[in-house]
Amino acid sequence: MKKVFRTVLSICLFFGFGVHSWAADIAHATAAAASDDKSQIRDMIGESTLLMNDGSMWTLMNDEQFVHIVGKITQITGTDHKGLGVTQDGKLLSWGVGEVPHLVEGQVGVTQAAGAHWLKEDGTVWTNNGKVKNLSDIRLIGNGDKDLAALSDKGELFYEDRYNADSFKKLGTITGAASVTAMAVNDGRVALLYDSGKVIVYETSNLDRNSQIIPVTIVEDAVHIAYMSERITNKLLVTRKDGTVWTTGTERDRWKLTNQVSELSQIVKTAVPTSSNHFFAKRSDGNWLLVEDGEVTPIDGPRMNDIKVSISDLKPFVGDNLNIDILEIYTNDAVMRAEPGKADIVVQKPHLLQLQPDQTLKVLGVGETQVTVTLNGLSKTVTVSSSLRNNLKNSKLVDGVVFLPAKSVFQALGGVVTSSAGGLDVKVGDTTLLFQAKDLKATRNGKSIQLKAAPWIDKGELFIPASLLTDALGAKVTWNGKWKQAEISLGDARMTIVSSETAALVKKAAQGSLAKYIGKTYWVNHLLVTDRFTKVTITDIVPDDTGFFVIVFKSNTGQTLKSFSMPSSQVPEVLADESNFYHEDPYKKYSWSSAVWKQLKDEQVTVGMTKEQVRVSWGAPSSKTTATSNGKVIEVWMYSNYKSVSFVNDKVSLIIQ
């Protein structure tokens, strides 16, 4: 057998199934379940399809992608490739090759699923083709290798003719149908387990002289039964009350428990995958074992052993809003996005980043801070360096000393500034400062300090020596002689304070080189506030009084549109970036339907789209992974916000966002 939890491409997700009540169940289940429940297996139907104690389920999509369904699931049936499940409130769950697990519309009141069939509380049996004819008042169903058996309230035991749909043979009538707790079916045999522990087998070929089936009692102390999938031998796997596991023999010994499975004890149930020579056994302590070729190997349920944290921009600007994405990494290599509100998030310097109620971050000031995320006892720390997008004004160089406008600078650093007796009282994080004009003495955190130059007032504005930022906050301040401006850095965080001379110097140096872009035509992708794919033409590139430039566009409808203010060096980069603008008409480049273009305008991705359509809708992925399975090429595109798209043979098959 291959590695039990086989993963090449791992993607996991939470499903609300589009049903409000289900989403409420999810929230309740995940809040109330203990961590042990989340990693302990309740039942298995294959190597990778597991029902957990907390009611969630794992399965493997397209042989490559793990999917985790969080909810109150009580039963699963099928294989690793397709199957059915039943929820606590009687809804039907279905999944298959290329089919994400989902609730089947209109199917409620479901009490049991077996193979491709399900039983409703009204005693009817159903498949994807509808209600099964000729079956009513059914209390229990069983399925094995496409063979269906059903037990009615009256004790009638039916077996479906595999060659004649909806035709059933009555194997016999039993007494005490209500005491039958389980049924195992395989190739003409139906085994019934009673609550007393008795197991009786009905075999279509075991007839008396009157052509009536002879029921045979196998054992009196069973707690679980399952047929092995070896089609020739059809061995019955019996778990007994003493915790041992036995199998029946072959031919004449097929009615006897002849073989005890070695090295198994304290077993309460078994699970036999379809078409395999191994089985799984569950111990009374909840742990599972793999039994294969005489060897017994422990199996652990998937559990979280690491987390990954991504912030939408590690070098944002003041005023930006940042998204935090948290991935849960599991021992089966699966990766799952954490539920909102599940993790504990701590910002080292809340005056720079403020955690919002929706768990986004608001950038308040210039500087570096750490964001620590803790989930399930696991922690990850990310450093965010926030800068100022637009330059401040009025830096000055006087006798070799750099002076800065105190109020605007400290506010940009996330500080609170108040006037105090001819000076300013400043609080930046845990640091407090008090200084006055014409006074070399200042106060930092309640202690007196000596300034390298006295503050002074010009036109009502208080200026401080830049060295105060270095001494009090650890900032690095340099004077750029070429552009006549002060440049402040705290780690990777940046801010610039221009002087009265800066704008003229920048305009003279840069405006000529930018003139070549005037008159050029582009098609909007994301930069401007207008419809995507709108045709625009540059009419001007205008400098402002901070030495930055604004690109002015006119749309094909005559609307004037303006970019954000940016350094001259950024203008060519912004125009060249396809995430901002296309350089040719996308409508002419791609011959797609109007319906597709509408989806792309709205940045939607749907099943069946091509790679190029996804690229236009969501942009280029941050990473790609490719694998081949069963003759199909499976490619997964991952995006920086942990959205992902899976392609099978170059067409979208699964979308996770």
C-alpha positions in Angstrom: 0.0 0.0 0.0 1.2 3.5 -0.7 1.9 6.0 2.1 -1.3 6.2 4.1 -1.7 10.0 3.7 -0.5 10.6 0.2 -0.1 14.2 -0.8 1.5 15.9 -3.8 -0.6 19.1 -3.8 -2.4 19.9 -0.6 -5.3 22.3 -0.4 -7.9 22.5 2.3 -10.9 24.6 2.9 -13.9 25.3 5.1 -17.3 24.6 3.7 -20.5 26.2 4.7 -22.2 24.3 1.8 -24.2 27.4 1.1 -26.6 26.6 3.9 -27.0 29.1 6.8 -27.9 26.5 9.4 -24.9 24.4 8.3 -22.6 27.3 8.8 -24.0 27.8 12.3 -23.3 24.1 13.0 -19.8 24.6 11.9 -19.2 27.5 14.3 -20.6 25.5 17.2 -18.7 22.3 16.4 -15.3 24.0 16.0 -15.8 26.0 19.2 -16.9 23.1 21.3 -14.6 20.3 20.0 -11.5 19.5 22.0 -8.2 19.3 20.1 -8.0 15.6 20.6 -11.4 15.2 18.8 -10.0 17.1 15.8 -7.1 14.7 15.4 -8.8 11.4 16.4 -10.4 9.3 13.7 -14.0 8.1 14.2 -14.2 6.1 11.0 -12.3 5.4 7.7 -13.4 4.3 4.3 -9.9 4.5 2.6 -6.4 5.6 2.9 -7.3 9.3 2.9 -11.0 9.6 3.6 -11.5 10.0 7.3 -14.4 10.9 9.6 -13.1 12.7 12.7 -14.5 12.7 16.2 -15.4 16.4 16.0 -17.7 15.7 13.0 -15.3 17.0 10.3 -14.0 14.9 7.4 -10.9 14.7 5.3 -10.8 13.4 1.8 -8.5 13.6 -1.2 -9.7 15.4 -4.4 -8.4 14.2 -7.8 -5.8 12.0 -6.0 -3.8 15.0 -5.2 -5.6 17.6 -3.1 -6.7 17.2 0.5 -10.0 18.7 1.4 -11.2 19.3 5.0 -14.9 19.6 5.6 -15.8 21.1 9.0 -19.3 20.3 10.3 -21.4 17.7 12.1 -21.0 14.7 9.9 -22.0 11.4 11.5 -21.4 8.8 8.8 -19.4 8.3 5.6 -19.5 5.6 3.0 -17.8 5.0 -0.4 -14.1 5.1 -1.4 -11.2 7.6 -1.5 -12.5 8.8 -4.8 -16.2 9.2 -4.3 -18.8 8.8 -1.5 -21.7 9.9 0.6 -22.1 11.2 4.1 -24.9 11.9 6.5 -25.0 15.0 8.8 -26.4 15.1 12.3 -29.4 17.0 11.1 -30.2 14.4 8.3 -28.7 16.1 5.3 -26.8 14.2 2.5 -23.2 15.0 1.7 -21.7 13.9 -1.7 -18.3 14.1 -3.3 -16.6 12.5 -6.3 -13.8 12.9 -8.8 -13.5 16.6 -9.6 -16.5 17.2 -7.4 -16.1 19.2 -4.2 -17.9 17.8 -1.1 -21.3 19.4 -1.0 -24.8 19.1 0.4 -27.2 17.4 -2.1 -30.1 19.8 -2.7 -33.5 18.6 -1.5 -32.2 15.5 0.4 -33.2 15.8 4.0 -34.4 13.3 6.6 -31.5 11.0 5.7 -30.7 8.3 8.3 -28.1 6.2 6.6 -25.9 5.9 3.5 -24.4 2.8 2.0 -22.4 2.8 -1.2 -24.4 4.8 -3.7 -27.7 4.5 -1.8 -29.2 6.4 1.1 -32.1 5.7 3.4 -34.6 8.2 4.6 -36.6 8.3 7.8 -39.8 7.5 5.9 -38.3 4.1 4.9 -37.6 5.0 1.3 -34.3 4.2 -0.4 -32.7 6.6 -2.9 -29.8 7.0 -5.4 -28.8 9.8 -7.7 -31.4 8.5 -10.1 -34.2 9.1 -7.6 -36.2 6.9 -5.3 -35.6 3.1 -5.6 -38.7 1.3 -6.8 -40.1 -1.7 -5.0 -38.6 -0.8 -1.6 -40.6 0.7 1.2 -40.7 0.7 5.0 -36.9 0.0 5.1 -35.1 0.4 8.4 -31.5 -0.6 7.4 -29.5 -0.9 4.2 -26.1 -2.4 3.3 -23.9 -2.3 0.3 -20.8 -4.2 -0.9 -19.2 -4.1 -4.3 -22.3 -2.5 -5.8 -24.6 -5.1 -4.2 -27.5 -3.6 -2.2 -29.4 -5.3 0.6 -32.3 -3.9 2.6 -34.1 -4.9 5.8 -37.7 -3.8 6.3 -39.5 -3.0 9.5 -41.4 -6.3 9.0 -38.1 -8.2 9.0 -38.1 -8.9 5.2 -34.5 -9.1 3.9 -34.1 -8.1 0.3 -31.2 -8.4 -2.1 -31.0 -6.5 -5.4 -30.5 -8.3 -8.7 -27.3 -6.6 -10.0 -28.4 -7.4 -13.6 -31.9 -6.1 -13.2 -32.3 -2.7 -11.6 -35.0 -2.2 -9.1 -35.6 -6.0 -8.9 -35.1 -7.5 -5.5 -35.0 -11.1 -4.2 -36.4 -11.8 -0.8 -33.8 -13.8 1.1 -36.0 -14.4 4.1 -38.0 -13.0 6.9 -36.4 -12.5 10.3 -37.9 -11.9 13.7 -36.8 -8.9 15.8 -35.7 -6.7 12.9 -35.4 -3.8 15.4 -32.5 -5.6 17.1 -30.4 -5.7 13.9 -27.8 -3.0 14.3 -25.6 -3.5 11.2 -25.4 -5.3 7.9 -22.5 -6.4 5.7 -22.9 -7.3 2.0 -20.7 -8.9 -0.5 -21.2 -11.0 -3.6 -24.5 -12.8 -2.8 -24.0 -12.8 0.9 -25.7 -10.7 3.6 -24.5 -10.8 7.2 -26.7 -9.4 9.9 -25.4 -8.2 13.3 -27.8 -8.2 16.2 -27.5 -6.1 19.4 -26.9 -9.4 21.3 -23.8 -10.0 19.3 -25.2 -12.7 17.1 -24.2 -12.8 13.4 -26.4 -14.6 10.9 -25.4 -14.9 7.2 -27.8 -15.3 4.3 -26.1 -16.6 1.1 -28.1 -16.7 -2.2 -26.4 -20.0 -3.1 -26.9 -21.8 0.3 -30.3 -23.4 -0.4 -32.2 -26.3 1.2 -34.1 -28.9 -0.9 -37.0 -26.5 -1.2 -34.7 -23.8 -2.7 -35.1 -21.7 0.4 -32.0 -19.9 1.7 -30.6 -21.4 4.9 -29.6 -18.7 7.4 -26.4 -19.7 9.2 -25.3 -18.4 12.6 -21.6 -17.5 12.6 -20.9 -16.2 16.2 -22.8 -15.0 19.2 -20.4 -12.3 20.6 -19.7 -9.9 17.8 -19.6 -6.1 18.0 -18.7 -5.3 14.4 -18.8 -7.1 11.0 -17.3 -6.3 7.6 -16.6 -8.3 4.5 -13.1 -8.4 3.1 -13.0 -7.3 -0.5 -11.2 -10.5 -1.7 -13.9 -11.5 -4.2 -12.8 -15.2 -4.4 -12.9 -15.9 -0.7 -15.5 -13.4 0.6 -14.1 -13.7 4.2 -16.2 -12.1 6.9 -14.2 -10.0 9.3 -15.7 -10.2 12.8 -14.7 -8.0 15.8 -15.7 -9.8 19.0 -16.6 -8.5 22.4 -13.3 -9.6 23.9 -11.5 -7.1 21.5 -10.1 -9.8 19.1 -10.6 -9.9 15.4 -11.4 -13.1 13.4 -12.1 -14.1 9.8 -14.2 -16.9 8.5 -12.5 -19.6 6.4 -13.1 -20.6 2.8 -15.4 -23.1 1.2 -16.8 -25.4 3.9 -15.2 -23.3 6.6 -16.9 -20.1 5.4 -19.4 -20.4 8.2 -16.8 -20.7 10.9 -14.4 -18.2 12.5 -11.2 -20.1 11.7 -8.5 -17.4 11.8 -7.7 -14.9 14.5 -5.8 -11.8 13.3 -2.6 -11.7 15.2 -1.3 -8.7 17.2 -4.8 -7.2 17.5 -6.5 -6.6 20.9 -9.0 -4.2 22.3 -10.5 -3.7 18.9 -14.0 -2.3 18.6 -14.5 -2.0 14.9 -12.8 -2.4 11.5 -12.9 -0.6 8.2 -12.2 -2.4 4.9 -11.3 -0.2 1.8 -12.8 -1.3 -1.5 -10.5 -3.5 -3.7 -7.7 -3.8 -1.2 -5.9 -6.5 0.7 -5.6 -4.6 3.9 -8.0 -3.2 6.5 -8.0 -0.7 9.4 -8.9 -1.5 13.0 -10.0 0.8 15.7 -9.0 0.3 19.3 -11.1 1.0 22.4 -8.9 4.0 23.1 -9.8 5.6 19.8 -6.5 4.9 18.0 -6.4 3.2 14.6 -4.2 0.5 13.2 -3.3 -0.5 9.6 -3.3 -4.3 9.1 -1.5 -5.4 6.0 0.5 -8.6 5.1 0.6 -9.6 8.7 2.0 -6.3 9.9 0.2 -3.9 12.2 1.1 -0.2 11.9 -0.4 2.7 14.0 -2.3 5.4 12.1 -2.5 8.9 13.4 -5.3 11.3 12.4 -4.2 14.6 10.8 -3.3 17.2 13.4 -2.0 20.7 13.1 1.8 20.8 13.5 2.7 24.2 12.0 1.2 27.4 10.8 2.1 29.9 8.1 1.2 33.6 8.4 0.9 36.0 5.4 0.2 39.7 5.6 -1.0 41.2 2.3 1.9 43.8 2.3 5.0 43.6 4.5 6.0 47.1 3.3 2.8 49.1 3.2 2.1 52.8 3.4 0.4 54.7 6.2 -3.4 54.6 5.7 -3.3 51.1 4.1 -5.5 48.2 5.3 -3.7 44.9 5.5 -5.2 41.4 5.4 -3.8 38.6 7.6 -4.0 35.1 6.2 -3.3 32.2 8.4 -2.7 28.7 7.2 -2.9 25.6 9.3 -0.3 22.9 8.3 -1.2 19.3 9.2 0.8 16.2 9.6 -0.7 14.8 6.4 0.9 17.7 4.6 -2.5 19.3 4.1 -2.8 23.1 4.3 -6.0 24.8 5.4 -6.9 28.4 5.9 -7.7 29.1 9.6 -11.2 30.3 10.5 -11.6 34.0 11.1 -11.2 34.8 14.8 -9.6 31.5 15.6 -6.1 32.8 16.2 -4.7 35.2 18.8 -3.0 38.2 17.1 -0.7 40.5 19.0 0.8 43.7 17.5 4.1 44.7 19.1 3.6 48.4 18.4 -0.1 49.2 18.2 0.6 52.9 17.4 1.9 51.7 14.0 -0.6 49.0 13.3 -4.0 48.7 14.7 -5.9 45.4 14.8 -9.4 45.9 13.6 -12.5 43.9 14.7 -12.5 42.1 11.4 -8.9 41.0 12.0 -7.4 43.3 9.4 -4.7 45.8 10.2 -4.8 49.5 9.8 -1.5 51.2 9.1 -1.2 54.2 11.4 2.4 55.3 11.4 5.9 55.0 9.9 8.1 52.4 11.5 8.7 48.7 12.0 6.7 46.4 14.2 6.2 42.7 14.7 2.9 40.9 14.4 2.7 37.6 16.3 0.0 35.0 15.5 -0.7 32.2 17.9 -2.9 29.2 17.0 -3.2 25.9 18.7 0.0 26.6 20.7 1.9 27.4 17.6 3.3 30.9 16.9 4.7 32.8 14.0 6.0 36.4 13.9 6.0 38.6 10.9 7.7 42.0 10.6 5.9 44.9 8.9 7.7 48.0 7.8 5.4 50.8 7.0 6.4 53.9 5.1 4.9 57.2 4.2 3.5 57.3 0.6 3.5 61.1 0.2 6.4 63.3 1.2 6.2 65.7 4.1 7.3 69.3 3.6 9.5 71.9 5.2 12.7 70.2 6.2 15.6 72.6 6.6 19.4 72.5 6.7 20.8 75.2 8.9 24.5 75.5 9.5 24.9 71.8 8.8 22.1 70.8 11.2 19.0 69.1 9.8 15.8 70.5 11.3 12.3 68.9 10.8 8.8 70.1 11.4 8.0 68.4 14.8 4.3 68.0 14.7 3.9 66.5 11.2 6.9 64.2 11.6 5.8 62.8 15.0 2.2 62.3 13.7 3.6 60.5 10.7 5.4 58.2 13.1 2.1 57.3 14.8 2.6 59.7 17.6 0.1 61.9 19.5 1.2 65.6 19.7 -0.3 68.2 22.0 0.8 71.8 22.6 2.4 72.5 26.0 3.7 75.8 27.3 5.3 77.0 24.1 6.5 73.5 23.2 5.1 70.1 22.3 4.2 67.1 24.4 4.7 64.0 22.3 3.9 60.3 22.8 5.2 57.7 20.3 4.4 54.3 21.5 6.0 53.8 24.9 8.2 56.9 24.4 7.2 60.3 25.7 9.0 63.6 24.8 8.6 67.1 26.0 10.5 70.0 24.4 10.2 73.8 24.0 11.5 76.4 21.5 15.0 77.9 22.3 15.6 75.3 25.0 18.4 72.7 24.8 16.9 70.7 27.6 14.1 68.3 26.9 12.4 65.4 28.7 12.3 61.8 27.5 10.2 59.3 29.5 10.3 61.7 32.4 14.0 62.1 32.5 15.9 65.2 31.4 18.1 65.0 28.2 20.3 67.5 26.4 19.5 68.3 22.7 22.2 68.8 20.1 20.5 71.9 18.9 17.6 74.0 20.4 14.2 73.8 18.7 12.9 77.0 17.1 9.7 78.3 15.6 9.3 79.6 12.0 5.9 80.9 10.8 4.1 79.3 13.7 5.7 75.9 13.2 8.1 74.3 15.7 11.3 72.7 14.3 13.4 70.1 16.1 16.9 68.8 15.3 16.7 65.5 13.4 19.1 64.0 15.9 16.2 63.9 18.4 14.6 61.2 16.3 17.9 59.2 16.4 18.4 59.5 20.1 14.8 58.9 21.1 13.5 56.5 18.5 16.6 55.0 16.9 15.8 56.5 13.5 18.4 57.1 10.9 18.3 60.5 9.4 20.3 61.7 6.3 20.3 64.8 4.3 20.1 64.2 0.5 22.2 67.0 -1.0 21.1 66.3 -4.5 17.4 66.8 -3.9 17.7 69.0 -0.8 15.5 66.7 1.4 15.7 64.8 4.7 15.3 61.0 4.5 14.3 59.1 7.6 14.5 55.3 8.0 13.6 52.9 10.8 14.7 49.5 9.5 13.0 49.1 6.2 10.4 51.9 6.9 10.9 55.2 5.1 9.7 58.7 5.0 10.9 61.8 3.2 10.6 65.4 4.2 11.3 67.7 1.3 12.6 71.3 1.5 11.4 74.3 -0.3 13.9 73.6 -3.0 13.1 70.0 -3.7 10.2 70.3 -6.1 12.0 72.6 -8.5 15.1 70.3 -8.5 13.0 67.2 -9.2 10.8 68.9 -11.9 13.9 70.1 -13.7 15.6 66.7 -13.7 12.6 64.4 -14.3 9.9 66.2 -16.3 11.8 66.0 -19.6 12.2 62.2 -19.4 8.6 61.7 -18.5 7.3 63.8 -21.4 7.7 60.8 -23.8 4.7 59.0 -22.1 2.3 61.8 -22.9 -0.1 60.7 -25.7 0.4 57.0 -25.1 -2.7 54.7 -24.8 -3.3 52.0 -22.3 -6.1 49.7 -21.1 -6.9 49.9 -17.4 -6.4 46.8 -15.3 -6.5 47.8 -11.7 -4.7 51.2 -11.1 -7.5 53.7 -11.8 -11.0 54.0 -10.3 -12.9 53.0 -13.4 -14.1 49.9 -15.2 -11.4 47.3 -16.0 -10.3 47.2 -19.6 -11.3 50.9 -20.2 -9.1 52.6 -22.9 -7.2 55.6 -21.5 -4.7 58.1 -22.9 -2.0 60.0 -20.9 -2.6 63.7 -21.3 -0.1 65.1 -18.8 2.3 64.2 -16.0 2.1 66.9 -13.4 4.6 67.6 -10.5 3.3 68.5 -7.1 5.0 70.6 -4.4 6.6 67.5 -2.7 8.6 66.5 -5.8 6.2 63.7 -6.7 4.3 63.3 -10.0 0.7 62.6 -10.9 -0.2 60.9 -14.2 -3.3 62.4 -15.8 -5.4 60.2 -18.2 -8.5 60.8 -20.3 -10.8 57.9 -21.0 -12.5 57.2 -24.3 -15.6 58.8 -22.9 -13.8 62.0 -22.0 -13.5 61.4 -18.3 -10.3 62.7 -16.6 -8.6 60.2 -14.3 -5.6 60.7 -12.1 -3.1 58.3 -10.6 -1.7 58.5 -7.1 1.3 60.8 -6.4 4.6 59.0 -7.0 8.3 59.5 -7.5 9.5 60.1 -11.0 11.3 56.8 -11.0 8.1 55.0 -10.3 6.2 56.3 -13.3 7.8 53.9 -15.9 7.3 51.0 -13.4 3.6 51.7 -12.9 2.9 52.0 -16.6 4.9 48.8 -17.5 3.2 46.7 -14.8 0.4 44.6 -16.4 -1.4 44.4 -13.1 -2.0 48.2 -13.6 -2.3 48.5 -17.4 -2.5 46.4 -20.6 -0.5 47.7 -23.5 -2.9 46.4 -26.1 -6.7 46.1 -26.3 -7.6 42.9 -24.4 -10.9 42.6 -26.3 -9.0 42.3 -29.6 -6.3 40.0 -28.1 -8.8 37.5 -26.8 -11.9 36.3 -28.6 -14.0 35.5 -25.6 -17.7 35.7 -25.1 -19.4 38.7 -23.5 -20.4 36.5 -20.5 -16.7 35.6 -19.9 -15.7 39.3 -20.1 -18.3 40.2 -17.6 -16.9 37.7 -15.1 -13.3 38.9 -15.8 -14.4 42.5 -15.2 -15.8 41.4 -11.8 -12.6 39.4 -11.1 -14.5 36.2 -10.9 -13.1 32.7 -11.6 -15.4 29.8 -12.5 -15.1 26.1 -13.2 -14.2 25.5 -16.9 -12.2 28.7 -17.4 -8.8 28.5 -19.1 -5.5 29.5 -17.6 -5.3 32.7 -19.6 -8.8 33.7 -18.4 -7.8 33.1 -14.8 -4.6 35.1 -15.4 -6.7 38.1 -16.7 -9.2 37.8 -13.8 -6.9 37.3 -10.8 -3.5 38.1 -12.3 -0.3 35.9 -12.3 -0.1 33.4 -9.4 2.6 33.6 -6.8 3.5 30.0 -7.3 2.5 26.9 -9.4 2.7 23.2 -8.8 2.1 20.5 -11.4 1.6 16.8 -11.2 0.3 14.0 -13.3 -2.3 11.5 -12.1 -4.3 8.9 -14.0 -3.3 10.4 -17.3 -4.4 13.9 -16.2 -2.2 16.9 -15.8 -3.2 18.7 -12.5 -1.8 22.2 -11.9 -2.5 24.4 -8.9 -2.0 28.1 -8.9 -1.5 29.7 -5.4 -1.9 33.4 -4.8 -0.4 35.5 -2.1 -3.7 35.7 -0.2 -3.9 31.9 -0.2 -6.6 31.8 -2.8 -5.9 28.9 -5.2 -7.2 27.5 -8.5 -6.7 23.9 -9.6 -6.6 23.0 -13.3 -7.2 19.5 -14.8 -5.9 19.4 -18.4 -5.7 23.2 -18.5 -9.3 23.8 -17.4 -10.4 25.1 -13.9 -11.7 22.2 -11.8 -11.5 23.6 -8.3 -11.5 27.1 -6.8 -10.6 27.9 -3.2 -10.8 31.5 -1.9 
